[in-house]
Amino acid sequence: MKKIVYTQYGSPDAIELIEIEKPVPSDNQVLVKVYAASVNALDWHRLRGAMGIRLMNGELFKPKETSLGLDVAGRVEAVGNNVTKFQPGDKVFGIAQGSFAEYACADEHELVLKPANVSFEAAAATPVAALTALQALKDRIQPGQKVLINGASGGVGTFAVQIAKSFGTIVTAVCSPRNMDTARSIGADHLIDYTREDLTANGQQYDLIFAANGYNSIFDYRRVLGSTGIYVAAGGELAQILQALLVGPMLSKFGRKQLSFMGITQIEEKDLSVISELLASGKVVPVIDRWYPLGATSEALQSFGEEHTKGKIIITVRPDHDNS
Ligand SMILES: NC(=O)c1ccc[n+]([C@@H]2O[C@H](COP(=O)([O-])OP(=O)(O)OC[C@H]3O[C@@H](n4cnc5c(N)ncnc54)[C@H](OP(=O)(O)O)[C@@H]3O)[C@@H](O)[C@H]2O)c1
């Protein structure tokens, strides 16, 4: 089978498409015949050798885990001895390390059945970005509240806008002019053009601010939070992440506003099921910017690295797959 690997940190030019044996699932794993995968920031950070990832994974000088890709959608090819949830032929989506490949193994609990009315590509666009958005929002918002989403047009942001709307909130999306129509089409009630407007200058206050991307000082965000408002960051510029991690807990000690970094996205089966229901109901429709074949994964990563993806970039592993 064909698989994308990288053996040194650096640019997308360093990745290779190699031919190896099909993997064998362990007792608790499922072997997925991959139909589609999608690119996430983590793939980019791993390829580039971001220092946080090198330290966290103990891979200081070169990657030990050489595969790339997490999001997956496809058909179950084989199951391990202890797997009870799936059988060969099932259409699934979720997380499989090394999903930029023709086959990948996934933990049984990191997959769910794909809704019949959702394409493999749309399902593959979803897992990490939608889980991130769901986990940032789900225990922090109530119907009728005002939510501001910075970085609303990216992978995480486009899911965040739709998930926040599915909770019955009033959403303000921060994006550039080229993405205004997309933000409106996925349900944003109000728009702020970050290239021309200061999000602190319109007199609005928010119950929740979710920083999926971009940068504003944590003090700016605090200023436009309501008296019991919550600010949570998932990413964006390093300064935004560091402020949320280090300054947020300190600021939260003064008054009733809570400011924090959301932590690492958890691969929770129950959250994947919620996302699957949102997809099946049409409340969440993945925004897909571009498609690349497996052999052009390098170009897909290069494009992601330019930081202006609208929604998600898909890797189509088997373009001729049947959807039945
Ligand atoms: N905590 C976690 O576990 C976790 C999980 C997943 C992702 N993340 C982090 O979340 C962040 C977002 O990920 P993603 O996949 O959504 O990234 P992405 O898809 O690459 O985001 C691209 C989008 O960001 C927008 N953007 C760029 N600069 C902006 C700015 N200054 N203000 C507002 N929007 C801006 C771009 O819009 P324009 O083209 O209009 O500029 C584009 O639509 C990353 O930093 C990632 O590392 C964290």
Ligand as a Chemical Component Dictionary entry (heavy atoms), coordinates in Angstrom:
data_LIG
# 
_chem_comp.id                   LIG 
_chem_comp.type                 NON-POLYMER 
_chem_comp.pdbx_formal_charge   0 
_chem_comp.three_letter_code    LIG 
# 
loop_
_chem_comp_atom.comp_id 
_chem_comp_atom.atom_id 
_chem_comp_atom.alt_atom_id 
_chem_comp_atom.type_symbol 
_chem_comp_atom.charge 
_chem_comp_atom.model_Cartn_x 
_chem_comp_atom.model_Cartn_y 
_chem_comp_atom.model_Cartn_z 
_chem_comp_atom.pdbx_ordinal 
LIG N1  N1  N 0  -5.952 23.126 21.249 1  
LIG C1  C1  C 0  -5.899 22.174 20.353 2  
LIG O1  O1  O 0  -5.807 20.995 20.670 3  
LIG C2  C2  C 0  -6.006 22.564 18.888 4  
LIG C3  C3  C 0  -6.608 21.694 18.001 5  
LIG C4  C4  C 0  -6.730 22.072 16.651 6  
LIG C5  C5  C 0  -6.211 23.303 16.227 7  
LIG N2  N2  N 1  -5.595 24.093 17.147 8  
LIG C6  C6  C 0  -5.039 25.409 16.738 9  
LIG O2  O2  O 0  -6.114 26.196 16.295 10 
LIG C7  C7  C 0  -5.657 27.126 15.335 11 
LIG C8  C8  C 0  -6.596 27.151 14.158 12 
LIG O3  O3  O 0  -6.555 25.922 13.459 13 
LIG P1  P1  P 0  -7.283 25.796 12.063 14 
LIG O4  O4  O 0  -7.155 24.396 11.633 15 
LIG O5  O5  O -1 -8.616 26.439 12.139 16 
LIG O6  O6  O 0  -6.327 26.742 11.174 17 
LIG P2  P2  P 0  -6.528 27.196 9.698  18 
LIG O7  O7  O 0  -7.633 26.421 9.055  19 
LIG O8  O8  O 0  -5.189 27.153 9.046  20 
LIG O9  O9  O 0  -6.944 28.712 9.816  21 
LIG C9  C9  C 0  -6.913 29.465 8.642  22 
LIG C10 C10 C 0  -7.912 30.580 8.785  23 
LIG O10 O10 O 0  -7.467 31.512 9.759  24 
LIG C11 C11 C 0  -7.859 32.800 9.335  25 
LIG N3  N3  N 0  -6.970 33.808 9.890  26 
LIG C12 C12 C 0  -5.648 33.983 9.627  27 
LIG N4  N4  N 0  -5.189 35.053 10.314 28 
LIG C13 C13 C 0  -6.251 35.574 10.995 29 
LIG C14 C14 C 0  -6.424 36.691 11.876 30 
LIG N5  N5  N 0  -5.402 37.485 12.193 31 
LIG N6  N6  N 0  -7.635 36.897 12.408 32 
LIG C15 C15 C 0  -8.678 36.111 12.113 33 
LIG N7  N7  N 0  -8.594 35.047 11.280 34 
LIG C16 C16 C 0  -7.388 34.786 10.728 35 
LIG C17 C17 C 0  -7.730 32.731 7.826  36 
LIG O11 O11 O 0  -8.635 33.666 7.278  37 
LIG P3  P3  P 0  -8.119 34.762 6.205  38 
LIG O12 O12 O 0  -7.602 33.980 5.031  39 
LIG O13 O13 O 0  -9.340 35.507 5.914  40 
LIG O14 O14 O 0  -7.046 35.541 6.906  41 
LIG C18 C18 C 0  -8.133 31.301 7.494  42 
LIG O15 O15 O 0  -9.506 31.189 7.134  43 
LIG C19 C19 C 0  -4.208 26.738 15.002 44 
LIG O16 O16 O 0  -3.349 27.623 15.693 45 
LIG C20 C20 C 0  -4.083 25.342 15.560 46 
LIG O17 O17 O 0  -2.756 25.046 15.963 47 
LIG C21 C21 C 0  -5.484 23.764 18.455 48 
# 
loop_
_chem_comp_bond.comp_id 
_chem_comp_bond.atom_id_1 
_chem_comp_bond.atom_id_2 
_chem_comp_bond.value_order 
_chem_comp_bond.pdbx_ordinal 
LIG N1  C1  SING 1  
LIG C1  O1  DOUB 2  
LIG C1  C2  SING 3  
LIG C2  C3  SING 4  
LIG C2  C21 DOUB 5  
LIG C3  C4  DOUB 6  
LIG C4  C5  SING 7  
LIG C5  N2  DOUB 8  
LIG N2  C6  SING 9  
LIG N2  C21 SING 10 
LIG C6  O2  SING 11 
LIG C6  C20 SING 12 
LIG O2  C7  SING 13 
LIG C7  C8  SING 14 
LIG C7  C19 SING 15 
LIG C8  O3  SING 16 
LIG O3  P1  SING 17 
LIG P1  O4  DOUB 18 
LIG P1  O5  SING 19 
LIG P1  O6  SING 20 
LIG O6  P2  SING 21 
LIG P2  O7  DOUB 22 
LIG P2  O8  SING 23 
LIG P2  O9  SING 24 
LIG O9  C9  SING 25 
LIG C9  C10 SING 26 
LIG C10 O10 SING 27 
LIG C10 C18 SING 28 
LIG O10 C11 SING 29 
LIG C11 N3  SING 30 
LIG C11 C17 SING 31 
LIG N3  C12 SING 32 
LIG N3  C16 SING 33 
LIG C12 N4  DOUB 34 
LIG N4  C13 SING 35 
LIG C13 C14 SING 36 
LIG C13 C16 DOUB 37 
LIG C14 N5  SING 38 
LIG C14 N6  DOUB 39 
LIG N6  C15 SING 40 
LIG C15 N7  DOUB 41 
LIG N7  C16 SING 42 
LIG C17 O11 SING 43 
LIG C17 C18 SING 44 
LIG O11 P3  SING 45 
LIG P3  O12 DOUB 46 
LIG P3  O13 SING 47 
LIG P3  O14 SING 48 
LIG C18 O15 SING 49 
LIG C19 O16 SING 50 
LIG C19 C20 SING 51 
LIG C20 O17 SING 52 
# 
